[in-house]
Amino acid sequence: MTRTLAFLVVLALAPPARADDHKVIVLPLDGNADPALRTKLNASVGKLAHQIDGAVTIGDTTFAETAAAVGCDAAAPSCADTVMTTLAVDEIVYGTATTTNGQTIVVVKRATKGAPPKEAQATVAADAPDQVETGVGSLFPAKEQPLQTTAPPKDVAWSRDKKIGIAAVAGGGALFLIGLFLWNSASDYQSEIDNHPTDTPQDFRELTSLESSAAWRAGIGNFAVLFGLAGAGVGAYYLYRDHQASVTVTPTPVEHGAGVTLGGRW
């Protein structure tokens, strides 16, 4: 009669059948350890068992009591499979807590259908039951966290202001450089004018031609520099208004001439 009642209790503990779940049951520890200590140890083992993927249920009867109810020898390796089949679970966690000469040794087993039970043990002090988590934690590896991947940033289409701004800065920069080149060329002509002979009418005709070329280059260079700076300034304004870029246009002296520095980000 006692065995029949125990068997009914075991069946009542079985978790509801769900085809998509890995079902695990954790049974209280057997052994002669103080009941209060075993209660704390059971809580620690249950905490570890909840790291198993699947539906984890905490039972009310020990493995020895359950084995007796289903009619198998708790010491036989095959008994764990019999208990799991009866309870309709895929995995079972059980063990013992035995106190000898004031020292408690906890042995925890984790059994899966069709495989020999794995086990680990820990020696715990009465005032430090959580020591069991360190000793048998290897049976319950932490769940692997899925890799977090960051999607690449989406390409953002350039706005009208940004297109105008970049085109104006590029065009203005090119004009500015052309103007500097013409200024440099006019300066070279001026050197020739200063050193040109003035002895014959032909010398004067050549001198007049050089002065005309120098004046033409200087004049065009002035316009190119002026419009280049204006274009770059307009472009910088559009980029600033777009709130996506900051551009600076800085004339920069370089060896044998001058240059322009465009700074900022896009």
Secondary structure, DSSP 8 states (H G I E B T S, - for coil): -HHHHHHHHHHHHS----TT--EEEE---BSSS-HHHHHHHHHHHHHHHTTSSSEEEE-SS-HHHHHHHHT--TTSTTHHHHHHHHHT-SEEEEEEEEEETTEEEEEEEEEETTS--EEEEEEEBTTBTTHHHHHHGGGS-------------------HHHHHHHHHHHHHHHHHHHHHHHHHHHHHHHHHHHH---SSHHHHHHHHHHHHHHHHHHHHHHHHHHHHHHHHHHHHHHHHHHTS-EEEEEEEEETTEEEEEEEEE-
